[in-house]
Amino acid sequence: MPHITTADTNAPTTAKTAIVIGAGPAGLMAAERLAGAGHNIIIYEAMPSAGRKFLMAGKSGLNITHSEDMETFLSRYGTSRARLGPHLRAFGPAEIRAWCEGLGVETFVGSSGRVFPKVMKASPLLRAWLRRLADLGCTIHYRHKWTGWDVNDHAVFSTPDGTVTTKADITILALGGGSWKKLGSNGAWMKILTDAGIACNPFKPANCGFDVRWTDHLIEKCAGSPVKAVTLTCEGQTVRGEFVIAKTGIEGSAVYAVSATLRDTWLQTGSATLTLDLTPDRDLADVTARLAKPRGKNSLGNHLRKALGLDATKIALIFEVTPREVLNDPAKLASAIKSLPLPIARPRPLDEAISTAGGVAWKELDDNLQLVKRPGTYCLGEMVDWEAPTGGYLLSGCLSVNTL
């Protein structure tokens, strides 16, 4: 027989029992807010420990939020701005920094406006957070995989010791997206919800790299090399930054910033092209004039280096995708350097993506992120169909659980 967990009979009459399924940032923040309001909280996590993807995100420096003005900040959430906006206004970058300080973790603003803990890594913040939750009376059960609801509407969990079920006044679903399965975000919950009549949109990779059909020569020469100080354009969206040439294609912050547009173009048409400006600080006339100067005995590569200050990686990119007849015409070559087309083969696989689009459709949720068809059940974080670029926006969206 399954084991049934019950409410604390000594709790105040105004207190409610709440279960939080998923011990990532969204789930832990929901638990903290509910426990702080006096409710009895049990957290269930399928993995052996909490916050695994959170810890991975902070491995090379935890970018927890961004310091830009609120209107610019909200614009990063695209089509989900209207739904996420009230939550982010109530618990946005300033509140997140104050919350970190309250946990004893000081933050600072980097040169790009991104906000990091002074210790950089996520582990000290997570340890302090878990201590706070324990002090608030929260209990975490690990290796408890949610498998749905039974006929009595109890939440059902598969555990190493058998099946466990529980009933609560409030259920928080914070099960993550569909990438990085080894860290716990496997998206298995989507079938459970769709079987229950809750509309979910298919997962798509977000903040992902893209395959490019490089020649072996370019891979051997440039794999792992950064391409700095460029602009990338796709379908009218232009960003400035840098990216990395990978063996399979391209990745890095500037690519992630245009990844939603590039991905959706590819999904809709079966093809997509990223256009690069390799000299964003020079206009076309200047580039043309510099290339038109006699190069003497210099090779074309040396001419590009001396005339425009291009490094070996940018020069290799030009040779990789530019036809010979263009290389031999200074005016056409200048135009190519200012608008270098890079055909995309496909997005990288879903499980490699930093985050995912898709998930619970917004129409299934009220303004408090409660399922309309299941009052008392809320969906939070990356399992809802929204996306944002890297830069602290993803974590901010997951932490802004202000309506519980």
Secondary structure, DSSP 8 states (H G I E B T S, - for coil): --EEE---TTS-TT--EEEEE--SHHHHHHHHHHHHTT-EEEEE-SSSSS-HHHHHHTTT----EE-S-HHHHHHTTGGGHHHHHHHHHHS-HHHHHHHHHHTT--EEE-TTSEEEETT-SSHHHHHHHHHHHHHTT-EEE-S-EEEEE-TT--EEEEETTEEEEE--SEEEE----SS-GGGT---THHHHHHHTT--EEEEEEES--EE----HHHHHHHTT-EEEEEEEEETTEEEEEEEEE-SSEEESHHHHHTHHHHHHHHHHHS-EEEEEES-TTS-HHHHHHHHHS--TT--HHHHHHHHH---HHHHHHHHHHS-HHHHT-HHHHHHHHHSEEEEE-EE--GGGSSEEEEEE-GGGB-TTSBBTTSTTEEE-GGGBS----SSSHHHHHHH-----
